């Protein structure tokens, strides 16, 4: 029986108890900047909650960057700090580790460890397999300025984040609004629709902010009862021109967490209200408007 890359990672969990493995399936999306950042799910080590982030920096386009974040609710306010040693590695298909850096880290309100660079050439030549790469962080020697109850880990944790292009026949949702002038109040939402692992809705502010029409995408519930993971979306928000088909749109991307997140991700100044109400632009016709979203990419996260 031929073992897979995923099998290799699973085989290391018992010996890497204080580690989190993050497999990214769709590295070409990062390479072409269709995804600017890739977030792990939150994971627990030494009684605290952490997150691993992969990102680009425009100043050095040939490097990826790894950053360790602490996301624990106990780490709020001004009188806290957490010290530890972090280890970043790339993991090969056969289980070999390439140490990127072992570093002391200190987290507090206004201090975050610097990101660590990954030469794209090294990753591509030795650690990229079928558009997949595995990043590992190990966290040891954790000392916090507040009481923490560590929970013994019998094994490490691992996940696979799949960056998927949305099929065109399931990528668009259009919200038709009649009697637009009757919509008052601060905000209104469309009914929910499903794309990828989440239900979504469009949120608008018809009276605008600072003289502008505001438009957002909001993540709602998850489709399945599997563990709730952050969801990436690369998408376009648009208001349709009903006369000339010269639609007004903007492109966005971001990570969506739980359903309490408001007001969503989009644009406060999506369009000047004056431009929206100008009859020659064709956005409002007989008090009717069409607002849409088109998904380009979404993520699906699975435990390994």
Secondary structure, 3 states (H helix, E strand, C coil): CCCCHHHHHHHHCCCCCCEEEEEEECHHHHHCCCCCEEECCCEEECCEEEEEEEEECCCCCCEEEEEEEECCCCCCCCCCEEEEEEEEEEECCCCCEEEEEEEEEEEECCECCCCEEEEHHHHHHHHCECCEEEEEEEEEEEEECCCCCCCCCCCCEEEEEEEEECCHHHCEEEEEECCHHHCCCCCEECCCEEECCEEEEEEEEEEEECCEEEEEEEEEEECCCCCCCCEEEEEEEEECCCCCCCCEEEEEEEEECCCCCCCCEEEEEEEEHHHHHCHHHCCCECCEEEEEEEEEEEEEEEEC
